[in-house]
Amino acid sequence: MRFRTKQIHAGVTPDPTTGAILTPIHQSTTFVQPSVDDYMATGYSYSRSGNPTVRAFEEKVAVLEGGHDAAAFATGMAATNAVFLAMLNAGDHVVVSDVVYGGTHRLASQVYTRFGIEFEFVDTSKADNVAAALRDSTALVFTETPANPTLKLTDLRAVSDIAQEAGVPHCVDNTFLTPYYQRPFELGADLIVHSTTKYMDGHNATVGGAVVSRTPELHEQIKFIQNSTGTTMSPQVAWLTLQGVKTLTERMDRQSDNAMRVARFLEGHPKVATVAYPGLESFPQHDLAKQQATGFGAMAWFEVKGGLEAGKAIMDNVRLWTLAENLGSVESLITHPVTMTHAAIPPDERARIGITDGLVRLSVGLEDADDLIEDLAQALDGLP
Ligand SMILES: Cc1ncc(COP(=O)(O)O)c(C=O)c1O
């Protein structure tokens, strides 16, 4: 089956008792056992450990990523945290992309450091930096590409080869492009994390996460953490996300087309200083974007002349774009990472990695691109 078919059918079979075409929401804490000797005959005992609706979603995500199996979590951060807990021990060292979602940075630098685990933030856009950072104690390489919010890319094949040679697992946050556009396992990754809150759901309806493992051994370790820490996705969220995923390809293609049109408009606007979108020829890693992914995604950012104050005025002046955190939904969102998604990163570090005060992040949605462009145009025209 091809991707477009799998996104609809994988993991979901009609309900055997009623014929319901959609997997029902199995809103049940516990599952009745036929006898002590037949314990777990149905495969389920208690919804923290496993739930049929959540299972359908896990199977779908595993198939879409081409992994051995997946575990679904309450949020994307719970998914990332499960990878850290499963892979790391006190005294370990981790190589992590210097540009990552602010919550990932916070978890690494403000939580795990309390337990004697060292995270080294490395510019993984140059694979040699990863090789140079590896130590005997390195237990994980964690990359995010395209990275939130600067869209810096990591060459997944090159970094996977380096990690594999050192015997270190490589985990990729594939939230921005999803398996429809980017396939980390085919490029050598061992683990994939998702904030399913974003494109998988696509409708601003849930928060959720997933970890997909390449091997049964890795999946066992992740499942153990999922059950031990109780950070499992709920059946309601799994059900909603199961519906969202069915249109992933259609949404992503259209949102990416919209993003290209918005980026081209901004590129030609006299009040705009910088525009970044991997699909633009001017994007510094445009060639890598074309080489390792089949689409450019729907995230972009720009800076207006006049810096922070002018950027704030744009975010306040738009009418159709919505000032909010989150990304990947059908609604177009505009975000100021410095005060919103990446506030947890210290200002000097933000400046060093290119998250400037004036950076305006765009999550381009599914509306008519002409309306999105007209709204940005009126907001830019309103600048002094
Ligand atoms: C790339 C990326 N990874 C992980 C997360 C965390 O996901 P969640 O908000 O679902 O916990 C986010 C959230 O914005 C993200 O953008």
The ligand as an SDF file (V2000), in Angstrom:
LIG
                    3D

 16 16  0  0  0  0  0  0  0  0999 V2000
    9.3670   20.1950   17.0890 C   0  0  0  0  0  0  0  0  0  0  0  0
    8.5810   19.9800   18.3370 C   0  0  0  0  0  0  0  0  0  0  0  0
    8.8070   18.8950   19.0940 N   0  0  0  0  0  0  0  0  0  0  0  0
    8.1290   18.6730   20.2390 C   0  0  0  0  0  0  0  0  0  0  0  0
    7.1940   19.5710   20.6960 C   0  0  0  0  0  0  0  0  0  0  0  0
    6.4730   19.3050   21.9960 C   0  0  0  0  0  0  0  0  0  0  0  0
    5.1880   18.8430   21.7190 O   0  0  0  0  0  0  0  0  0  0  0  0
    3.9230   19.0510   22.7040 P   0  0  0  0  0  0  0  0  0  0  0  0
    3.6220   20.5200   22.7180 O   0  0  0  0  0  0  0  0  0  0  0  0
    2.8710   18.2200   22.0590 O   0  0  0  0  0  0  0  0  0  0  0  0
    4.3270   18.5560   24.0430 O   0  0  0  0  0  0  0  0  0  0  0  0
    6.9220   20.7130   19.9470 C   0  0  0  0  0  0  0  0  0  0  0  0
    5.8980   21.6930   20.4080 C   0  0  0  0  0  0  0  0  0  0  0  0
    5.7840   22.7780   19.8950 O   0  0  0  0  0  0  0  0  0  0  0  0
    7.6300   20.9240   18.7320 C   0  0  0  0  0  0  0  0  0  0  0  0
    7.4200   22.0100   17.9810 O   0  0  0  0  0  0  0  0  0  0  0  0
  1  2  1  0
  2  3  1  0
  2 15  2  0
  3  4  2  0
  4  5  1  0
  5  6  1  0
  5 12  2  0
  6  7  1  0
  7  8  1  0
  8  9  2  0
  8 10  1  0
  8 11  1  0
 12 13  1  0
 12 15  1  0
 13 14  2  0
 15 16  1  0
M  END
$$$$
